[in-house]
Amino acid sequence: MNTPNPAQIAALFDVDLIGLITSFICLLTAFVLGTLIGLERQWRQRTAGLRTNVLVAVGAAAFADLGLRVAGVDGGVRVISYVVSGIGFLGAGVIMKEGTHVRGLNTAATLWASAAVGSFAGARKPAEAVLVAGFVLAGNTLLRPLVDAVNRRPMDPEETEALYRVHVVCPSGGVSQARDLLFEELETHHYPIRDIETLADSEAHVELAAILVPSTANPVDLDAITAHIARHEGIISATWTVSATN
């Protein structure tokens, strides 16, 4: 009985040894670059860390490589377009809204960029994959000091769309009266209210915050409004704050 040689085994299973080696190099490139991107995310304890970014990069590379091998350039282009749209669903899963704050946008963008790195690797363009990975790492590391410096600047309401809140602390039994007072005072000064939310609620005290429609408010007006509210019986304190909208 003759033992089949490697070439016969490869022919039996339709294995293209040259293509297999090429695929290995593509996937290895995506794996290494995805590891570099994911390591930075893991180091900063982000939601999508090392393994997630590696799998996104390798998966994108595998699909792009499969499209090229099965249907040529046109097939590769079609598969990559599906990767670009499909990765958006994965990124949407890490975006969370907490009150007026949105978290996870940078993580979702990093996953999208990891898919781009993998797509370049799978499309037989390792140099471009390295280039994209370098820019992704630079964006997540080198730009952090600049972002921190900008965020530490005192906010000028004249330079950005601001979100104003008027805060009122009242006894737990006077919430209805405090709400009516907020509406009355702010409507009198022509500041429309978008919503009134409860920031703190205990047996003794309740803190309400009237969120104004994003606009430019006059601090002098808000000082006068809060001072007038604070003088009412049943109101413990009244203040206002301003923050940048998302």
GISULVEN-V30715 format. One record per residue. N is the residue number from 1. OMEGA is omega in whole degrees, -180 to 180 (999 if undefined). NEAR is the number of other C-alpha atoms within 10 Angstrom. Layout:
# GISULVEN-V30715
n: {N & N}
omega: {OMEGA & OMEGA}
near: {NEAR & NEAR}
This chain:
# GISULVEN-V30715
n: {1 & 2 & 3 & 4 & 5 & 6 & 7 & 8 & 9 & 10 & 11 & 12 & 13 & 14 & 15 & 16 & 17 & 18 & 19 & 20 & 21 & 22 & 23 & 24 & 25 & 26 & 27 & 28 & 29 & 30 & 31 & 32 & 33 & 34 & 35 & 36 & 37 & 38 & 39 & 40 & 41 & 42 & 43 & 44 & 45 & 46 & 47 & 48 & 49 & 50 & 51 & 52 & 53 & 54 & 55 & 56 & 57 & 58 & 59 & 60 & 61 & 62 & 63 & 64 & 65 & 66 & 67 & 68 & 69 & 70 & 71 & 72 & 73 & 74 & 75 & 76 & 77 & 78 & 79 & 80 & 81 & 82 & 83 & 84 & 85 & 86 & 87 & 88 & 89 & 90 & 91 & 92 & 93 & 94 & 95 & 96 & 97 & 98 & 99 & 100 & 101 & 102 & 103 & 104 & 105 & 106 & 107 & 108 & 109 & 110 & 111 & 112 & 113 & 114 & 115 & 116 & 117 & 118 & 119 & 120 & 121 & 122 & 123 & 124 & 125 & 126 & 127 & 128 & 129 & 130 & 131 & 132 & 133 & 134 & 135 & 136 & 137 & 138 & 139 & 140 & 141 & 142 & 143 & 144 & 145 & 146 & 147 & 148 & 149 & 150 & 151 & 152 & 153 & 154 & 155 & 156 & 157 & 158 & 159 & 160 & 161 & 162 & 163 & 164 & 165 & 166 & 167 & 168 & 169 & 170 & 171 & 172 & 173 & 174 & 175 & 176 & 177 & 178 & 179 & 180 & 181 & 182 & 183 & 184 & 185 & 186 & 187 & 188 & 189 & 190 & 191 & 192 & 193 & 194 & 195 & 196 & 197 & 198 & 199 & 200 & 201 & 202 & 203 & 204 & 205 & 206 & 207 & 208 & 209 & 210 & 211 & 212 & 213 & 214 & 215 & 216 & 217 & 218 & 219 & 220 & 221 & 222 & 223 & 224 & 225 & 226 & 227 & 228 & 229 & 230 & 231 & 232 & 233 & 234 & 235 & 236 & 237 & 238 & 239 & 240 & 241 & 242 & 243 & 244 & 245 & 246}
omega: {-178 & 176 & -179 & 178 & -178 & -179 & 179 & 178 & 180 & 179 & -179 & -179 & 179 & -179 & 174 & -174 & 178 & 178 & 180 & 179 & 178 & 178 & 179 & 180 & 179 & -179 & 178 & 177 & 179 & -180 & -178 & -178 & 176 & 177 & 179 & 179 & -178 & 179 & 177 & 179 & 180 & -180 & -180 & 175 & 178 & -176 & 178 & -174 & -172 & -175 & -178 & -180 & 177 & -179 & 177 & -179 & -179 & 179 & 178 & 178 & -179 & 180 & 179 & 179 & 179 & 179 & 179 & -176 & -177 & -172 & 177 & -175 & -180 & 178 & 178 & -180 & -179 & -179 & 180 & 178 & 177 & 177 & -179 & -180 & -177 & -179 & 177 & 178 & 178 & 179 & -180 & -179 & -179 & 179 & -178 & 177 & 178 & -176 & 179 & -177 & 178 & 180 & 174 & -179 & -179 & 178 & 178 & 179 & 179 & 177 & 179 & 179 & 177 & 176 & 177 & 177 & 179 & 179 & 176 & -180 & 179 & 179 & 177 & 179 & -176 & 180 & 178 & 177 & 177 & -179 & 180 & 179 & 178 & 179 & 178 & 179 & 179 & 180 & -178 & -178 & -174 & -178 & -178 & 178 & 179 & 178 & -180 & 180 & 179 & -178 & -179 & 179 & 174 & -177 & 176 & -179 & 180 & -176 & -177 & 176 & -172 & 177 & -177 & 175 & 173 & -175 & 177 & 174 & -178 & 174 & -176 & 180 & -177 & -177 & -178 & 179 & -180 & 177 & 180 & -180 & 178 & 179 & -176 & -176 & -176 & 177 & 179 & -180 & 175 & 173 & -178 & -178 & 176 & -178 & 171 & -178 & 177 & -178 & -180 & -178 & 177 & -180 & -176 & -172 & 175 & 177 & 177 & 177 & 176 & -179 & -180 & 174 & -176 & -179 & 176 & -180 & 179 & 180 & 179 & 178 & -178 & 175 & -179 & 180 & -178 & 178 & 180 & 178 & -177 & -179 & -179 & 178 & -179 & 177 & -179 & 179 & 178 & 179 & 174 & 179 & 179 & 178 & 178 & 176 & -179 & 999}
near: {3 & 4 & 6 & 10 & 8 & 10 & 11 & 12 & 11 & 13 & 11 & 10 & 8 & 9 & 13 & 12 & 13 & 9 & 12 & 11 & 11 & 15 & 21 & 15 & 16 & 26 & 23 & 17 & 26 & 35 & 23 & 15 & 27 & 27 & 23 & 19 & 26 & 26 & 18 & 16 & 22 & 18 & 10 & 10 & 11 & 15 & 14 & 18 & 21 & 20 & 15 & 18 & 30 & 25 & 20 & 26 & 33 & 29 & 21 & 30 & 31 & 22 & 20 & 29 & 29 & 18 & 21 & 21 & 15 & 11 & 13 & 12 & 14 & 11 & 17 & 22 & 17 & 14 & 20 & 25 & 13 & 14 & 22 & 16 & 11 & 13 & 20 & 14 & 11 & 14 & 19 & 14 & 10 & 17 & 16 & 12 & 9 & 8 & 7 & 8 & 9 & 11 & 12 & 18 & 14 & 14 & 21 & 22 & 16 & 23 & 28 & 23 & 23 & 32 & 28 & 25 & 33 & 40 & 34 & 27 & 31 & 34 & 27 & 20 & 15 & 20 & 12 & 16 & 23 & 19 & 12 & 19 & 22 & 15 & 13 & 19 & 19 & 13 & 12 & 15 & 13 & 12 & 11 & 12 & 10 & 11 & 10 & 10 & 9 & 11 & 10 & 9 & 8 & 7 & 14 & 12 & 18 & 10 & 8 & 13 & 15 & 21 & 20 & 25 & 23 & 22 & 22 & 26 & 23 & 25 & 17 & 15 & 13 & 15 & 20 & 10 & 12 & 23 & 17 & 10 & 16 & 23 & 15 & 12 & 15 & 19 & 12 & 11 & 11 & 9 & 19 & 16 & 18 & 11 & 11 & 17 & 15 & 13 & 12 & 11 & 14 & 9 & 8 & 9 & 16 & 20 & 21 & 23 & 23 & 22 & 21 & 19 & 16 & 17 & 15 & 15 & 17 & 9 & 14 & 8 & 13 & 20 & 15 & 11 & 20 & 20 & 14 & 12 & 21 & 18 & 12 & 12 & 10 & 17 & 18 & 16 & 16 & 22 & 17 & 17 & 13 & 16 & 14 & 13 & 12 & 9}
